[in-house]
Amino acid sequence: MFVERKPVPVFRYPADMTGAGPKPAFEALMASLPSTMDREIYGTFLLRDGPPEYFACATRHPDDPEKYSHLDSGVIPGGLYVRRIFLGDWRDHITDLPRHFQRMVEEFHHDASRPSIELYGPGRLQLFLPTIDRLPRDDATK
């Protein structure tokens, strides 16, 4: 399913993708915010030269201070994405996420200039791959 997403202002913490990976970044993010109960929690992933860029993110509220200790401010870009939804306990399948994104890249015209997005929620996980159009790769030349 294709969706148009608006830009999302966030607080974020970078993950060490040459070592410990995303988990410590999410722990640091959660520890730095006064509350995460009313925030959406994201992971963003962007391939680049060298290690990939990954941020653990939480939505920024209009009444938040400009900065929280140890966190960067950023924006998850809006635009066209293809979305996959996984219901149930996503923690059981966290190691499968790269494979799911790779399959999406093979099926659609990936916009590599924007990060892929993981949106974590109770009982479901949404994956968003940025795309340049609404055509699957098989239909691109028709």
C-alpha positions in Angstrom: 0.0 0.0 0.0 1.3 3.5 -0.9 1.0 6.4 1.5 1.9 10.0 1.4 3.6 11.0 4.7 4.0 14.5 6.1 7.4 15.4 7.6 7.7 14.5 11.3 9.7 16.6 13.7 11.6 14.3 16.1 14.2 14.0 18.8 16.7 11.3 17.8 19.8 9.4 18.9 22.3 7.8 16.5 23.0 4.1 16.6 26.4 2.6 16.3 25.9 0.5 13.2 29.5 -0.8 13.3 29.1 -2.2 16.9 26.1 -2.4 19.2 23.4 -1.5 16.7 20.0 0.2 17.3 19.1 -1.2 20.8 21.4 1.1 22.8 20.2 4.1 20.8 16.6 3.3 21.7 17.6 2.9 25.3 19.3 6.3 25.3 16.4 7.9 23.6 13.9 6.6 26.1 16.1 7.5 29.0 16.5 11.1 27.8 12.8 11.9 27.3 10.5 12.7 30.3 7.8 10.5 28.8 7.4 8.4 25.7 3.8 7.3 26.4 2.3 9.9 24.1 5.0 9.8 21.4 5.4 7.8 18.3 8.6 5.8 18.3 10.5 5.4 15.0 13.7 4.0 13.6 15.2 5.6 10.5 17.7 3.9 8.2 19.7 5.4 5.4 22.3 3.6 3.3 25.4 5.7 2.6 29.1 5.2 2.0 30.5 3.4 5.0 28.2 2.2 7.8 24.5 2.9 7.4 22.9 5.8 9.2 20.4 4.7 11.8 18.5 6.9 14.3 16.2 5.9 17.1 13.5 8.7 17.1 10.5 10.0 19.0 8.0 12.6 17.9 8.6 16.1 19.0 5.7 17.9 20.5 5.1 21.7 20.0 5.5 22.3 23.7 8.8 20.4 24.0 11.9 22.3 24.9 14.3 23.0 22.1 16.7 20.3 23.2 16.9 17.3 25.5 20.2 16.1 26.9 22.1 13.8 24.5 19.4 14.0 21.8 19.5 15.7 18.3 16.6 17.3 16.7 15.6 16.3 13.2 12.8 15.7 10.7 11.8 12.4 9.2 11.1 13.5 5.6 7.7 13.3 4.1 6.7 12.1 0.7 5.6 8.9 -1.0 6.3 5.6 0.7 5.2 2.0 0.3 4.0 0.6 3.6 4.0 -2.9 5.1 2.2 -3.7 8.4 3.1 -6.5 10.7 0.6 -7.4 13.5 1.5 -9.1 16.7 4.7 -8.9 18.7 7.3 -7.4 16.4 10.0 -8.1 18.9 10.0 -11.7 17.7 10.9 -10.7 14.2 13.3 -7.7 14.7 16.2 -9.6 13.0 14.0 -10.1 9.9 13.5 -6.3 9.3 16.5 -5.9 6.9 15.2 -8.8 4.8 11.7 -7.3 4.6 13.2 -3.9 3.5 15.4 -5.6 0.9 12.3 -7.4 -0.5 10.5 -4.0 -0.7 13.6 -2.5 -2.5 13.4 -5.3 -5.1 9.6 -4.8 -5.6 9.5 -0.9 -5.9 11.5 2.1 -7.1 13.3 3.0 -4.0 14.2 6.7 -3.3 17.6 6.2 -1.7 17.8 9.9 -0.9 15.3 9.5 2.0 15.5 7.1 4.9 13.4 4.0 5.3 11.2 4.2 8.4 10.2 1.7 11.1 7.2 2.9 13.2 6.8 0.9 16.4 3.5 0.5 18.2 1.8 -1.8 20.6 0.8 -4.9 18.7 2.1 -3.8 15.3 5.1 -2.6 13.4 4.9 -0.5 10.2 7.7 -0.4 7.6 7.9 2.5 5.2 10.2 2.4 2.1 10.5 5.8 0.3 9.6 5.4 -3.3 9.9 7.7 -6.4 6.5 6.5 -7.9 3.6 4.2 -7.3 4.7 1.6 -9.8 6.0 -1.8 -8.9 9.3 -2.7 -10.6 7.5 -5.1 -13.0 5.1 -2.4 -14.3 7.7 0.4 -14.7 8.3 -0.1 -18.4 4.6 -0.7 -19.4 
